[in-house]
Amino acid sequence: MIMKSLPLWGTLLILTFPGESVLAQFTQSEMVKEWQRAKAYTREYLDAMPEDGYDFKPTPAIRSFAEQMLHLAWTNYFFASWAGGTQNPYEGKDAGDLAAHTREATTKAVMDSYDFLINTLQNMTPDQMNEMRKKGKDIEISNANLFGKAFEHQTHHRGQMTIYLRLKGITPPGEKLF
Amino acid sequence: MKRLSLLFTMLTLTAAGSSAFAQFTQSQMIAEWQRARAYTKEYLDAMPEDGYGFKPTPEVRSFAGQMLHLADVNYAFTVTASGKPSPFGQTGADHGQLGRTIPQTKEATTQAVMASYDWLISILQGMTPDQLQETIKFAKEDITRFGIFGKAFEHQTHHRGQTTIYLRLKGITPPGEKLF
């Protein structure tokens, strides 16, 4: 009896500790909550810029405010469909073609991209989240980490737009880390 | 019977981990922070000495001010996440020390910013999984110590992002986005 139970024990122990190297864990509700905050934070930027600022560029070499926002949106779709293994609805489209560069159309396109991403995230299982993917020859990355890259990407571009607002004389929304 | 109840305990322990949605190993987390450090260094290198005092508009921080704020907050979040005082005795209440005390030169700013990443990374390396999963109160919310490092990561991304436009306004092409 004892002997027979040992292999089962061993199996259980292995099942319990496969993630011995795991240092930290996020729950699904934590991740969704972070993305909902990110969506609300970006919405504050969209709201803060007046209509006539949507075409504004600090220098001619770079994206307008609307183009920054649509690039952010396009990349939300890109990462969400990559990590989720779903069809990117804007595959083959340029970010600038996602929507008209008006305040209303841009705002809708950007909010839709967050909804697409959050919906994808909510439909992932823990196994899918921790599944590794190849990026190029050398990089292996989990789907969870791809969502992390998407998060970093939108933070980076929203950050840039802080200065667009300042140059238009607008006090940007306070940093919404929580 | 004794064996069965133990088995149930094991099963319960296994199932308790089912709320774990996404898992990060120490080496992944360290690699992300080392990338962030190298990415910020590219920005520090890209701005010439005479741009360190540059402000796009008078109300905002200079380039050096942004970078030193980033460094100050790297320390502040690490102090919160670890419960350890910073190397210069900061315990979390003050996060403007470097911005007030470091000369806003390229050399001094670069050194201070890199030191903030080095300290954060060394503290993160020394934390155990149990410590990182511990929930604490911060800004009136429950958050894990691990989550605090995530906020720190977002914070430095946000401010580095802002300085992209500082470089552009100085006529400099910024470093490419280094997400990997």
Interface residues (C-beta under 8 A of the other chain):
Chain A: M1 S5 L8 W9 L12 L13 L15 T16 G19 S21 V22 L23 A24 Q25 F26 T27 Q28 E30 M31 E34 P58 T59 A61 I62 M124 P126 M129 N130 K135 I139 I141 S142 A144 N145 F147 G148 K149 F151 E152 H153 T155 H156 H157 R158 G159 Q160 T162 I163 Y164 R166 L167 G169 T171 E175 L177 F178
Chain B: R3 L7 M10 L11 L13 T14 G17 S18 S19 A20 F21 A22 Q23 F24 T25 Q26 S27 Q28 M29 E32 P56 T57 E59 V60 M127 P129 L132 Q133 F138 A139 E141 T144 F146 G147 G150 K151 F153 E154 H155 T157 H158 H159 R160 G161 Q162 T164 I165 Y166 R168 L169 G171 T173 E177 L179 F180
